[in-house]
């Protein structure tokens, strides 16, 4: 089937395909037309908020006949707002990045991560937050309210031009609310927190938005504008290390406020007590570990109780790795901990022999630490390429599904997937004192193999004794997803099969044993770089 083709012809063909992809992409007008129907908007909202696991489930949620829902989904699909992914026996509707943006614009969901947004540093010496109190300290002697002009400065483009947004607000109310939710803001991954409303002048227009913070393993700051004003706030997400975000907020907002109160001889106000408590926790290792885990559960000082404290303590005792523990807690709530841990304990115990992967331990030691990269997906992709090279897999060679994974990593028995329960985890890797054991839910051959490979990638990058495979969008889960995509369907092999051998994308997906969406992702996200190198 393979044809002889010159390098120039291949490059021209690749560039032609890139142009065809760009030309065929849905326009804003097609998206507007698709969403002009109230029924289509309702379906978009249900997919965004309820995440149905099949078209029949979506039809039930919408109260419509399944054939009618399928026709509407085809319209939304052609408009580039969602895709239909085959997982086992179910066809699962999932929003595309453009569909997620439309869901936010229509008010169905809060802002979420958009693939391709690259964090850029704020210019050196530029304060990210600053607050200028209005009036003198004595003006606030009879009230806790402190009006302040708060400025937020974020880069807007590759030239690092700084965009400044402003807010006139009660700094005491803001600081108190932030510290009251402090640990949840920092450690509840993939769960955006509304910081405060801001506005900026764009030409003759005063445009308003909300500043949000989201923990992913770092802190991502981004704006959520009002309806119809997204183009005025099209500013890349800005990422900060958790410690840097903490320092900036405490030093530039909270501590100046407390000093402001001290100037008027006002002490021991709620904000000062919250600051003191937060500082004490930061200095005490055991308390700091406790509140990191509690925050990942979404708990605050106010919502903490004896029972929830006991759940946090149990989680700390069960999972020793701090980052893996935060991932698990972020995927569930305290009252879901017991079923989740019981599921893990039972499944790992029952499948410790059939689902062990002895060679992973050897591979982890021989590969060494994963190289740090600007983006989490790059870490997973590069580690997958290193592993395929180490074990001798060619670019066009299929892993061979779960059976192939077992053979590659020295499993001597047939892998057994797990039945689905009410727990929210999709899988778990437990190393214990010997070989890694991986348990995942049965989601059909392709999806189940992909989940196993996500767990393999997590272990080969992080090397944790235990780690969850969860349905959240954190940096760590992004590493696992990227590893699985590149390990199962290498981008170079996918592009060569499609462009040199002209094999249909569905056949390529079947060859590699993955869903068509994985092949499309690998092709579209890598074809530009591959064409430039050809």
N, C-alpha and C positions, 0 to 999 in steps of 0.2 A: 504493500500500500504506500510505502514511503517513496517520495519522488525526489529526484535530483533538483536542487534549487540553489542558485547562487546567493551569496550574502546580500548583494544589492537587491535582488528580487524579493528576498525575504523581508528586508527592511522596508521596501516599497509596499509590500503586501500588509505588513504590520501597521505602517502609518495609514494605509488606506482603511484598515479595519478600525483604527482609532477614530478617524474622521467619520466613518460610518456610524460608530457607536455614538459619537457626539451629535451627528446630524439626526439620529433616530431617537435621541432622548426626548421625553415628553417636555413640552414647554409649559410656562406658567399658565398660558391660556387653556391648554388641555386639562391642567389640574383644576382650574377655576370651573371649567365646564363639567368635569367629573363631580365636583362638590356642589354644583348648583342644585342637585337633587337632595332633598332633606333625608331621604332614605339612605343615600350614599354617605352623607355626613354622619348619620346615626351609626352606620356600620363602622366607619373610621373611628368614631368615639368608643364603640364597644371593643374593637380590637386594641385600641390604645389603653383602655382602662381595665378591661376584664381579661385580656390575653387568652382568648378561647383556644383550646387545644385541638379543635377540628371545625370544619365548616358547619357540621350538624349542631355542634354546641353553640356556634355563633347564631345560627338560625333560631335555635331555642331562645337564646338571650334576646334576640330582636323580635321574637314573636312573628316570624315570617316563614313562608315555605322555603325549603332548601334550594329548589331550582331558581327561585327569585333572588335569593341571596347570592347564589353562584354567579348569576348574570351581573349583579351589582359589583361583585368582587372582580369580575373580569374588566369592568370599566375602570375601577380603581387601580387594577394592576397595569392596564395599558397607560394610565396616567402617571405611572411611576410612584404611586403612593403606598402600595403594599406588594408583597410577593406571596406566593402559595408554596410552602415547603412540605414535601412528603416526609413524614416521620412515622415509620412503621406502616400501619394501615390507615393513618389519618392524614388529611391534607390540612396543614396548619397555616392560617393567614397571619402574616407578620408585617409590621410597618417598615417601610424603607426609611432612610434618614430624611427624605423629603416628606414622607408621610408623618414622621415624628414631628417635623417642624410645623406641618399643617395642623396636627393635633394640638400643638402648643398654641398656635395662632388662633385656633377656634376655642381655646380655653378648656380642652378636655383634660390635659395633663400639664404638670409643671415642666420646666425646661429640663432636658436630659442631654447626655453627652452626644456630640455629633462627630462621627468619624471624619478624620482629616483635619480637625482643628488642632493646630500646633501651638503649644504654649511659647510665648516669647517673653523675655525678661523686660521689666520696666527699666528705663534708662537709669544708669547708676546715679545715685544721689537723689532720685525722685521718690518722695514718700508715697506709698501706696494708699494709705489713709492719713488724713489730717483733720483736726477739729479745732475750730476757732470759736470759743465761747462768746456769746453775745451779752454784753453788759459786764458789770463787776460782780465779784463774789458776794458783796453785800446785797446785791439785788435779789439774791435767792435765799435770804435768811429765813423767810417764812414759808418756803416751799421746797420740795425736792426736785422740781422741774428746772432743768438747765438747758436753755435754748442754745444751739450751736450750729454753725455752718460746717458740715462734714463734706470733705472732698474725697473723691475716689479717682485715682489716676491709673489707667490701664493702657497698654499699647494697642494701636488700632490697625497696624499694617506692618509689612516687612521692613519698612524704613524706621520702625520703632517710634513713629509719631505718637505722642501721648494724647489720649482723649481724657478729658476731665469731666466728671459728672458731680453734681452738687445735691445736697439735701439740707434743708433747714428743719431740724428735728430736736426732740427732747433727748439730749445725750444721756441723761440719767436713765430714762426708760430703755433706750437702746442698749446701753452697757449692762443694765440689770438683766435684760432679756437674753443677751448673748451669754453672760456668765451663768445664768440659770440653766441654759441648754448647752453649756460649753462642751462637755464630753460627748454628747450626742452629735454636735456639729463636727467635731474633729474625727470621730471614729465610726459613726453609723454610715457605712459605705453605700454609695448608690442611692442616697436619700437626700435630695437637695433641701437646704434650709434658707428661708427668706431672710436676708440680712436687713435691708431697709429700702424704701423707695428713693429713687434719685431722678434728676432731670438734667438735661443739657440743651443748650441752644445750638441748633443746626440751621444755619442761615437765618431766616426770619421765623423759624418754627421752634417752639419750646416743646421738646419731646420728653415723655416720662417713661420710666422703666422700673423694674425691681432688680436689685442686686442679690444674687444667690451665691451660696457656698455649698460645695458638694465634696464629701470625702470619698476618695477612690484608693487611698494609699498615700495620697498627697491631698492638698486642698485645691479645688478648681473654682475660680471665681468667674461668673458670667452674668450677663444681663438678660432679663426676660421683658421685652417691650410690650406695649399695648397692641391691640389689634391694628393691623395696617401700618405699623411703624417699625417692623423688623429691619427694613433696609437702613433705617437711621441708627440702629444699634448692632450692625453686623460687625462686631468686634470679637476677635478670637478669644477663646477661653484663656485665662491666665492661671498657671499652676504654681503653687508654692509648697515647699516642704511644710509639714505640720508644725514643726518648731518655729519656722520663719513666720508663718501665719499667726501663731500664738504670740510671738514677740511683737509683731506689728500691731495687732489689735490691743494687747495689754499696754504697750508703751505709748501708742499714739491716740488711743481713745479712752481706755479705762483709767489708767494711772493719772493722766492729766485731769480727769474729772474728779478723782478723789482728792488730788492736791487743790483743786478749785474749791471744794467743800472745806478743806482744812483752812484755807485763807479766811473763811468766814466763821472759823471756830466751830465747825460742825464735824463731829466725829461719830464713828460707829453707826453710820447709815447702812441700809441693806447692801448697797453696792460695795462698801468697804468690807463688810463681813464676807460677801461673796468673793471678793478679790483675795482676802486673807485666806479663806478656805481653799481656793484654787491654788494659791502659792504653796500652801502647806502640803497639798496633795502632790504637787510637782516635786517637792523635796523629799517625799517619803516613798521609797520604791514600791513597797507592798500596796499602799493606797493608790499609787499611780497605776499599777497593773490592774487593780480592782476597777477603777473608774474608766480606764480604757475599755475594758470588757463590758462594763455597764453601759457606757456610751454607745458601744456597738449594738447593744440590744435596743437602743433608743431611750434608755432610762435617764432621768435627771434627778437632781437632789430632791425635788418635790415628789416625784413618782416612785422613789425608792421606798420599799417596805421590807419587812423581815423576810417575807416569802421570796420577793425578787432578789434580795441580797443573797439568800440561800441558793437561788438558781445561778447567780453570778459566781458564787464560790464553788459550786459544783462544776461549772464549766471550766474554771481555772484549774481545778484539781484533775479534770478529765483530759484536757488538751493543753500540753505544756508549751507548745510553740505559740508565741504571742500573736504573730501576724495571722496564722491559721485560725486561732481562736476568734480574732476580730472578724475574719471572713465568715466564719460559721454564725456568729452572733448577728452579723449584719444581714444574713439571709433569713433569719427567723425572729421570733419574739420570745420573751422569757417563758411564756406558757406553752411554747412549742418545743422547748429544749428537751424535756423528758422523752417525748415520742421520737425525736430525732436521734438522741443518744442511744435509746434502746434499739432503734432500727440499726444503727451503726454497729452496736455491740453484737446483736444477733447475727447480722449478715456477715460481718468479719469473722465471727466465731464459726459460723456454719460453712464458710467458703475459704477458710484460711489455707487449705491445700489446693483446691481447684483454681483459685483466683490469685495465686502468688506469682510474682514476676522476679525471680532470683537475679537475672542478669542486670536489672536496673541498678542494683547496688554497685556492681562492678563498673557499669557505664558512668554512673554519677562520679565515682572516684577517679576514673580515667579522664573524664571531660574537664573536671575541675569547676570552679565557680563560673557562672554565666557572666559574660561581658555586659557591663552596664551600657544602656542605650538611651537615646533621648525619649523614645516612646516604648511603652510596655510591649506592644505587638512586635517590635523589632527584636526584643529579647527572645520571645517565643519562636519567631521565625528563624533567627540565626541558630538557636539551640537545636531546632528540628533539622536544619541543614547539616549541622555538625554530627548529629546522631545518625542520620541516614548515611553520611559519608563513612562514619566509624564502623557501621555494621554492613557496609557494602551494598546499599540499595541504589540502583540506577534511577535517573530522573523519571523514566517512563515505567518504572517497576511498581506494581501495586503491592501494598502491604499485605493484602489478602484477608481483610476483615479481622474479626476477633480471633479466628483460628490462626491467622497469620501473625497477629500480635503475640499470641501465646508462643508460637514457634520462635519468633525473633528474640523473645526475652526469656527463653528457656522454661516456659511453663510446660509441664509434662502431662497435664490433664485438661479436659475440655472446660472452657470458661463457663461459669454459670451466672447469668444476670439475675437481678433481684426483682421481686414483685413490687409494684407501686403501692405505697400506703399514703396516709395523710401528711406525713412529714414532708417538708419542703425541699430537702436536699435531693439532688439528682444523682449524687455519687459520693464516694469517700475513699481516700487512700490512707491506709494504716500500715506503718512500717513495723511498729512494735520493736522487738529485740532482734529480728532476723530479716527475712525477705519482705519487700513491699507487697501488700495485699490490696487489691482494688475491687470495690463493689460499686455497681451502678445499676440503675433501674432499666428494665427492659423497655426500650423505646423503638424497637424494630432494628434489624441488622445494622444498617448504616449509622443511624443515630447512636445506637448503643456502642458501636466501635469508636465513634467520634468521642463519646463521653470517656471511654477507657483511655483514649489517647490524650485527652485533656488531663486526666489524672497522671498519666506517664510524664507529660510535659511539666506539670507542677512539681513532681518529684525530682526530675532531672535538672530543674532550675533552682528550686528552693531546698530540696532535700529534707523536708520536714518529716517528723515521725508520724504525723497525721495531718490531713488537709481535706477540706470539703470541696466538692464540685457543686457550685451553687448557681442559681439563675440570677445573679446580680452582675452589674457592670462596674467592677472594680479593676484596678490595674492588674492584680494578681490573676483574676479570672480572664482578663484580656490576654495575658501571657499564655495561659492554657489553651484558649481558643485559637490563638495564632499558631502555637506549636502544632496543634491537631490539624489545622488546615494545611500547613506546609509539610508536615510529616506524612499525612494521608494522601495529599494531592499536590506535589511540588509545583510551584508556579512555572518553572522553566519547562517541566514536562507537559503541563497543561497547555501552555502557549504553543509549544512545538507540535503537539498532536492536533490542535485546532488549526494552526496557521500553516504548518508545513505539510501535514498529512490530511488536512481538511476533514477531520473527524468531527461529527456533530457533538455539541457540548453535552447532550444527554448521554451519548455513548462514552464520552470521556469520563463522565461521572460514574457510569456503570463500571468502567474499567478500573477506576481507583476505589470503588466501593464507598462513595460518599454521595451526599445529596447534590443535586444540580446547582443549588445555591452556593455551595462551597466552591465548585468549579468556576462559576460565574464570578464569585468574589476574587478568587485567585487570578483569573484572567484579567478582569477589568482593573484591579488594583495594581497589577504588575506589567501590563502590556506596554505602558509608556516607557518605563525604565528599560525593558527588554528591547524595545524598538531602537532606543537611543544607543544601546550597546551593540546592536547587530551590524 
